[in-house]
Amino acid sequence: MNQSEAMIYRFPAEMAALPALLAQLQALCRQSDPALVARAATAIEELFTNSVSHGLRTDATPAQVGLAVQAQNGSLQVRYEDGFLPFDPFLGLDKTLETLELAVEGRSVGGLGRLIVRGLADQSSYTRDQTVNRIDLLFSPRATMT
């Protein structure tokens, strides 16, 4: 998704902004499959919570996150951005996956939400653009079980 393809909506990186962020996602996806929107909302909520809870900044500029959504051919392309220090949420997830074999007491804390995001999206990628962490997610229709 190019920035020129979809408008990026900005929100303060504080938990009080989460309802507005999710409402914007719902508004942008009114015509989309509710199952796709639910998957996207869950992923965005996890990314946002991680940004607010763990993101670190080095300057005094108020932290923001960005959201862009584009519906195309029955799928949703979602871009999530934050201006925190570089962090690739998909890096090291293979190790997190391996720890799922261990008893709960033997697991390290963290990583499960990032693993969930990767599982909800059909494609995911991370890039760093100067001072912005950019996460692109693709949500495609999946066969339903009956």
C-alpha positions as CSV (number, residue, x, y, z in Angstrom):
1,M,0.0,0.0,0.0
2,N,1.4,3.4,-1.0
3,Q,0.7,6.3,1.3
4,S,-0.8,8.0,-1.7
5,E,-3.3,5.1,-2.1
6,A,-5.0,5.5,1.3
7,M,-5.3,8.4,3.7
8,I,-3.4,8.0,7.0
9,Y,-5.5,8.9,10.1
10,R,-3.4,10.0,13.1
11,F,-4.2,9.3,16.8
12,P,-2.5,10.1,20.1
13,A,-0.5,7.1,21.3
14,E,-2.4,6.9,24.6
15,M,-4.9,4.2,25.6
16,A,-7.8,6.7,25.7
17,A,-7.5,7.0,21.9
18,L,-8.1,3.3,21.3
19,P,-11.9,3.5,20.9
20,A,-11.5,6.3,18.3
21,L,-8.9,4.3,16.4
22,L,-11.1,1.3,16.3
23,A,-14.1,3.4,15.3
24,Q,-12.2,4.8,12.4
25,L,-11.3,1.3,11.3
26,Q,-14.9,0.3,11.4
27,A,-16.0,3.4,9.5
28,L,-13.4,2.8,6.8
29,C,-14.5,-0.8,6.5
30,R,-18.3,-0.4,6.4
31,Q,-18.6,-2.3,3.2
32,S,-16.2,-5.1,4.1
33,D,-16.8,-8.6,5.4
34,P,-17.3,-8.4,9.2
35,A,-15.0,-11.3,9.8
36,L,-12.2,-9.5,8.0
37,V,-12.9,-6.3,10.0
38,A,-12.9,-8.3,13.3
39,R,-9.5,-9.8,12.4
40,A,-8.1,-6.4,11.5
41,A,-9.5,-4.8,14.6
42,T,-8.0,-7.4,16.9
43,A,-4.6,-7.0,15.2
44,I,-4.7,-3.2,15.3
45,E,-5.7,-3.3,19.0
46,E,-2.7,-5.5,19.8
47,L,-0.3,-3.3,17.9
48,F,-1.7,-0.2,19.4
49,T,-1.5,-1.6,22.9
50,N,2.1,-2.6,22.4
51,S,3.0,0.8,21.0
52,V,1.5,2.6,24.0
53,S,2.8,0.1,26.6
54,H,6.3,-0.5,25.2
55,G,7.2,2.2,22.7
56,L,10.1,4.4,23.5
57,R,10.7,7.9,22.2
58,T,13.9,10.0,22.4
59,D,12.3,13.4,21.8
60,A,9.6,15.5,23.4
61,T,7.2,15.3,20.4
62,P,3.9,13.9,21.4
63,A,3.7,10.3,20.2
64,Q,1.1,9.4,17.6
65,V,0.1,6.3,15.6
66,G,-1.3,6.2,12.1
67,L,-3.8,4.0,10.4
68,A,-4.6,3.6,6.7
69,V,-7.1,1.1,5.3
70,Q,-7.8,0.1,1.7
71,A,-10.4,-2.4,0.7
72,Q,-9.5,-4.2,-2.5
73,N,-10.9,-7.3,-4.2
74,G,-12.6,-8.5,-1.0
75,S,-9.5,-8.1,1.1
76,L,-8.3,-5.4,3.5
77,Q,-4.9,-3.8,3.3
78,V,-4.1,-2.1,6.6
79,R,-1.1,0.1,7.4
80,Y,-0.2,0.8,11.1
81,E,2.5,3.3,11.9
82,D,4.1,4.6,15.1
83,G,6.9,7.1,15.7
84,F,8.7,5.2,18.4
85,L,12.2,3.7,18.3
86,P,12.7,1.0,15.7
87,F,10.9,-2.2,16.5
88,D,10.1,-5.1,14.2
89,P,7.2,-6.9,15.8
90,F,7.7,-10.0,13.6
91,L,11.4,-10.4,14.4
92,G,12.1,-13.4,16.7
93,L,8.6,-14.8,16.5
94,D,9.9,-18.3,15.6
95,K,11.5,-18.4,19.1
96,T,8.2,-17.4,20.6
97,L,6.5,-20.1,18.7
98,E,9.0,-22.7,20.0
99,T,8.3,-21.7,23.6
100,L,4.6,-22.6,23.2
101,E,5.8,-26.2,23.5
102,L,7.0,-25.5,27.1
103,A,4.9,-25.5,30.2
104,V,3.5,-22.0,31.1
105,E,6.0,-21.7,33.9
106,G,8.9,-22.2,31.4
107,R,7.8,-19.6,28.9
108,S,9.3,-16.1,28.7
109,V,6.9,-13.2,29.1
110,G,5.8,-11.4,25.9
111,G,5.5,-12.1,22.2
112,L,2.2,-13.9,22.2
113,G,0.2,-10.8,21.0
114,R,2.7,-10.3,18.1
115,L,2.3,-13.9,17.2
116,I,-1.5,-13.5,17.2
117,V,-1.2,-10.5,14.9
118,R,0.9,-12.5,12.4
119,G,-1.7,-15.3,12.6
120,L,-4.7,-13.0,12.0
121,A,-3.1,-11.4,8.9
122,D,-2.6,-13.3,5.7
123,Q,0.5,-11.3,4.9
124,S,2.5,-9.0,7.2
125,S,5.6,-6.9,6.8
126,Y,7.6,-4.3,8.7
127,T,9.6,-1.4,7.4
128,R,11.4,1.5,9.0
129,D,11.0,4.8,7.2
130,Q,13.3,7.4,8.8
131,T,11.5,7.8,12.2
132,V,8.4,5.7,11.6
133,N,7.8,2.0,12.2
134,R,5.5,0.8,9.4
135,I,3.5,-2.4,9.6
136,D,1.5,-3.5,6.5
137,L,-1.1,-6.2,7.0
138,L,-3.3,-8.0,4.5
139,F,-6.5,-9.6,5.6
140,S,-8.1,-11.9,3.0
141,P,-11.3,-13.9,3.2
142,R,-10.9,-17.3,4.7
143,A,-13.0,-20.4,4.3
144,T,-15.5,-20.7,7.1
145,M,-16.2,-24.0,8.9
146,T,-19.7,-25.3,8.9
